[in-house]
Amino acid sequence: MPRRTKIVATLGPATQNAATVRALIKAGVNVVRLNCSHGDWESKAEAVEWVREANPAVAPVAVMADLQGPKHRLEQLAASPLMVKAGQMLRMGPDGQGYELPIDEPDVLNSLAVGDKILVGDGDVALRVRAAEGQVFEVEVLTSGAIKSRQGVTVAGKSFQGSCLTDKDKYDIFEAAKMGVDYIALSYVKSASDMLELRRLVDQYDPGIRLVAKIETKEALRDIDQILQASDVVMVARGDLGLQLPIEDVPVAQKRIIARANAMGKPVITATQMLESMIVNARPTRAEATDVANAILDGTDAVMLSGETAAGQYPVEAVKTMARIAEKAESLCQDEAPRPTAVKNHDCTEAVAHAAVEVAESLRARAIVTSSTSGATPRWVRKFRPDVPILCATWDERVQRQLAMVGGVMAALIPSPETTDEAIGLSIEAFLKAKELKMGDQVVLTCGVPPGVAGNTNLILVRTV
């Protein structure tokens, strides 16, 4: 059975050539991530062209643009990296005035007070404010390490009000839409209203782009159900979440986010430091391999590589390793992962999807075959975690790519059908051609009568190919 868990890989300097992009896709990448915090749109456009040229006819790779969001960062340091030792005193203040830690972030400068703890980067270096005079602060280094230019700054226990979208984000949305990306991810989401604001802006350029909410704040955890309703996908963004929460709370938060996403039938990505050591090593640690497996057992749809593929020495090996871990973990999923067993609302498509899974498992069918206008049907089928592949035929190229994010789904492109019988015939023909089905296979089909109407799934059919 094909691997169900999807792999998201971040592109960057380590993958900035066509040959490496092809190798990533061959190794098992399903979605590529464009990190809007780094690089320019000219290089991103070139990378997306390489992806599209290398895309297979069945199950093509999707493209996700990840917005930087209102991240607070240091300015350019006089010397980078700046090596600091515990107990050392440094000055933090506005850029251009000779302070060791220059920062031009009004939210941070106006809110810092004596006693505040500051985390730099992923929290590797911690600082404590010991004295303040206006917007200039004397800080003590609590943990030794390296501080680099443009690193993020987090004030522990504090959140800042303001728009979820910066001017840079708005420009990146325009460029991403112009490029035709499939997903846009929003950083530092605090509430469902942030996702609705993003939806309004994206709709001005391209309503077909789907939205990913990155859950990395305490506020987002409190509003998780409403955020899920306003989003197409959620991401467990453990990097900044681990700065906002005590580190021991992160695993619990991960499980809760995944469980809520599963219950609501929304795809979920687990991200950050999954195979971090493979940035410099050809093999991951045992703890990293276990982390990836546990996320899959929790019910994640996708696992994400960041620095491992963007800047690491072994980008292709990292993808191959993640794929192997996923395949092994999936062999336990049917026994270990929670599986919804009842429909909690009156949505017809969800009810039909649930019934299709029950029929497929009762008959031990080879696959569940769906045809879909919007991609909703295979997403609902996925909610009920069938033991068999979910094969979706669609006549929309973007929907085909977007289904690359949904666990267990393989999508093929077919001509737009005029009748339900034609939709069924074209669907089976597409997967026979792709060698995902063979003559004699028994399949459970689900589609809509008439075809081509989003949200109209109302038919289940058992057929022998």
N, C-alpha and C positions, 0 to 999 in steps of 0.2 A: 504494500500500500504506500502511495506517495507520502512524503513528510507533510504533516498538517500544519505545524508551527511555521509561521512566516518569519523571514529574517530581513530586518531593516539595516542597511549599511550606510554610514555617512561618507560622502565623497570629500576629498581634500587633497593636499599636496601628494600624499602617498598613492593616490589613485588618479592622478591628473594626466592620464593617457588612455587612448582607446583600447590598447591591448589589456591593460589591467582591468578596465571596466568590463570588457568581455569575459575576462577570467573570473571576476566577481559574480557575474550572472551565471556563468557555467557552474561555479562552486555552490550556487544555491540562493543568491540574493533575490528577494521578491520586491523590495521597495528600496529606492535610493533616497537618502536624505541630503538636502542642500542646507547647510548651516549658514543662515543669514548673518551670523555674528562675524563671519570671516569671508574673505575673498570678494571678488567683484562679479557682476552679473554677466560680463563677457565670458569669463572662464566657466561660470555655471552653465551658460547656454551651450558652450562647447561640450561640456560633460553630458548634458541632457541629450544632445545629438548623438553622442557615442552610445548612450543607453538605448535610444530608440533604434539606432542602426543594429544593435546586438539583440534586440528583443525577439524572443521566440513567438511563433504564431499563436500558440496556446499558452495561457498563463503569462502574459507579458508583465514586465516590471513597471511598477508605479513610481511616480516622482512626488516627493513631499518637500515643500519649502518650510523650514523651521524658523519662525521670526525670533529676533533677539529679545524683544520685549523691553520693559523698563528696567534693565539691568544696570546697577550702579557699579561703576568701574573706576579704577585708578587711571590717571593720565600717564603720559610717558615719563618713566623714571630717568634720573640723571645717569644711573648705571643699572642695567637690567641683565641678569637677575641681581637683585640686592640680597646678599646673604645676611641673615639676622640671627642673633642668639638670644635665648631666654634671658630676661633681665635688662636687655638693651633698651634705651629710650630713644624714640623717634618723634619727629614732628609731622603732623598731618594737617594740610590746609589747602587753600586755593592754589591752582596751578600758576606757575610763573613767578613765584615768590621764594623759590629756593628751598622748599620743604622736601624732606626725604620722600614723603608719601603725598604727592600732589593729587588732589581730587576736586573736580568741578561739578559736584552733585549737590544742588541746593537742598534736596530732601535729607541727605545724609548730614551735611554741614549744619543745617538748622535744627536737627533733632538730637545730635550727639550730646551726651552729658557725662560728667565724671562718673566712672564706675561701669559704663557700657562696655560690652565685649564685642569686638569686631573680628569677623572671620574673613580671611583673604583666600581667594580661589575656592577650592573645594573644602576649605577649613583646615588646610595643612599648616597654616600660620595663624595663630590667634593673638590678638592684641587687646589691651585693657586701657581705657581712657583714664589717665591719672590727673590731668589738669586741663582746663579750658579757658581760653580768652577770646571771646568773639567766635570767629570761625577757624581759629587755630587751636590745635589740640596736641597735648603731650601724651604719647601712648607708650605703654610698656609692652615689650614682646613677651608673650607667655610661652610660646613654643617656637623653637628654632626652626629655620627653614629658608626657602628662597621666595622672595616676592618679585613678581615680574610686571612689566608695563602692561596696562590694560586688563589686569586681572580684576575679577569681580570682587565686590565688597558687600558683606552681609552684616547688619547690626543685629545681633542675637536678640530675639524676643520683640523686635519692632517690625511693623509693616507700614508702608507709606501709601497714602491716598494719591489719587491721580488717574489719568487715563491709562487703560491697559495697552493702548497703541501709541507708540512714539512716532515722530515724523519719519524716522528711518523705517519703522515698520510699515507705514503707509506707502512709502516709496517702494519697499520690497514687495508689498502686496501687488502693486501695479506691475512691477517687473515679472513677478511670478505668474500673474494672470496672463500677461502678454506671452510668456513662454509656454503656457498651456499645462501647468502643473496639475496634478490630480488631487493633492492634499495641501492645505496650509495649516501649520501648527502654531498655536498661540502660547507664548510663555507667560508664566506668573498669573495664570487665571485665578481670580478670587471668587467670582460668582457667575451665575448663568448670564447675567446682563453683559459681562465681558464678551461671551461668545455671541450673543445677539448683536452686539456692536460690531464685532468682526464680520458676522454674516451680512449685515447691512452694507458694510464697505466692500466686501468681496463681491456681493451681488451687483454692484455697479459695474464691475468688469467682467465677471464670469460666474453666473449662479451655479454652474455645474461642478465647481470645485468643492470638495468635501472638507470639513473642518475637524481638526484635532485639538482637544483641550489638554494641555500639559498640567498635570496635578502636582504642584510643587509648593503650595502654600497651606498654612493652617486654615485659612478662610475657605479654600477650595474643598478641603476635607469636610468642613461643616456643611457645604452646599453641594455635595457630590451628586445627589440624585437629580437636582435641578440642572446642574452642569451637564450631566449625561443626557438629559432630555434635549438640551440645546446644542448638542455636539453630535458628530457622526462617529468619532473615535475618541478615546481618551488614552493618555500616556502617563504611566507611573514614572515621573521624572525624578529619580531618586537622588540626583546630585544636589539640587537646591532644596529638595524636600528634607534631605539629611542635615541641611543647615538651619532649616526652620523648626525642626523637631529634634528632641533628644534622639541620638542615634539608635537607641534600643527600641524606639517607637516606629522606626521605618519599616521593618518587616511586617509588623501588624498593619500599618497603613497600606502597604502593598497588597496584602491579602484582602483587606476590606475593599479597596478600589477595584481589584479584579473581580471579587465576588459581586459587587454592585453592577459592574459592567456586564458580567455574564447574565445576571438576573434580568437585565433590561435589554439584552440582545445587542449590545454595542461592542464592537471590536476594541481590544485593549492591547497596548504596547507596554512592555516592561523595558526600562532603559537605564543606562549609566553604570559604567564600571563592571559590565557583565564578564568580560574577558580582559580586563584592564592590563594585566601583566603581559598580554600578547602584543602590546605596543613595542616591547623590547625583547620578549622571549618567544620562542617558537612553540612553546606549550603553555597552557594556562595552569593556574594553581588548582589543586583539588577543590578548594573552597569555591573558586569561580565556576568550575564545572557543576558543582552541586547547586550553586545559585541559579544557574540557567535552568537546570532540571527542575528545581523547586518552583520557579516561576511558571514553567509549563504545567507542572502538577497542580499549581494554584488555579490554572485555567486561562493563562494569557494566550492571546491570539498570535502575538508577535514578540520577538526579542530583538533588541537593537544594539548595534555596535557603533561606537562614537569615535574616540581617538584610535581605536584598534585598526579601523580601516581608513580613517581620514589622515592620520599622521604616523601610523605604526610601521614597523619594519616588516610585518608579516600579514598584510591585509587579506590576501586570498586564503592563507592558512587559517586565519581567524574565522572566516566564513565557513570553511570546510569543517573546522572543529565544532563550531556552534551547530552546524547541521547534524553532525554525528551525535552530539549530546542530545539534541532535540529528538532525533529518531529513537534513541534508546529510552528517553523519558516517556515518549508517547506510547511505548509498549506497556507502560503501567497506567496510563491515563484513564482507561476505561474502568479500572478498579479504584483509582485513587481520587480522580477529580470529581468535584460536585457536579451533578447533572440535573438541571431543572426537569421536573416531570409533569408539570401542569401549566396550563395557560392561565395567566392572571388577569386578562382583560378580554374584550370582545372583538379583537382584531381578527378579521377573517384570514389574512395571510399567515399570521402567527399560528392560528388554529390548524390550518391546512399543513403548515410546515411541521408542526408537532405530530400530526397524524401520519405524515409521510415518513417521519423517522420511526414511529412505532411499527408501521407496516414493513419498512425495510428491514428492521431488526427481527421482526417475527418471521419473515420469509428468508432471512439471510441473503438479501439481495446483493448484487455486485456493487451497486452505486445508487445514489439518489440523483436523478437528472432533472434540472430545472431550466426553464427558459424565463428570462427576466428583462424587463424594460429598464428598471432603475437599480437593480441589484438587491432589492429588499428581500426577495424570497430566499436566496441562498444565505443571507445574513440571519434570517429567522430560522432556517434549517440548522445553521451552525449553533444557534443558541441551545439546541437540544442535544448537541454533542453526539451525532451518530457514529457508529463504528465504521461506517463505509464512507468512501469519498463522496464529496458533493461536487457534481459536474454541472456547471452553469453555462448555458448558451445565451448570448446576448447579441443584439444587433447594433449596440452602441460601443464604439471603440474605447471611450473614456470609462464607461461602466466596467468594461472588461479589465482595464488596467486597475481601476479602483478596487476590484475584488481581490487583487493581489494582497491586500491588507487583511483579508478575512480568513481566519484559520480554517483549514480543511477544504477550501474552495479552489477549484481549478476552472478557469473561464475560457471559453472559445467564442470566436466571432462568427456569426452566421448572417445571411441576408435577412432583411426584415420580412417576416412571414405575413401572409394575408389571412391564413386560417390557423386554427389550433392544430389540426392534423399536420399542416405544413411545418409549424413550429416544432412539433414532436419529431417529425421525420428529419428535419435539418439538424436538430440537436443530436440525435443518435448518430447521424451521418458524420457530424463534426468530430465526435469522440471516437468513432470507429477509425476515422482517418488519423486521429492523433494517437491511436493504439491504446487509449484508456479503456475502451470496451472491445469485446470480440463477439463474434456470432455465437449465440447460445446463452449469453449472459442474461440473467434476469435483473431488471432495473425497476425502480419506482420513479415514475415521472410526476412532476407537479408543475402546473402552468396555469394561465388564465384563459378564460373564454369570455369575450374574444381576446386574441393576443394584442399586444402593443399598448395596453392600458395599464399604467403604473398602479400598483395596489389592488389589482384585480385577480390575484391568484385564488382560484376556486375549484381546481380539478386535481385529483389523484388518479393515476393510472398505473397498473402493473403490466409490464410487457417483457417478453423474451425477445432479445435482439436477433 
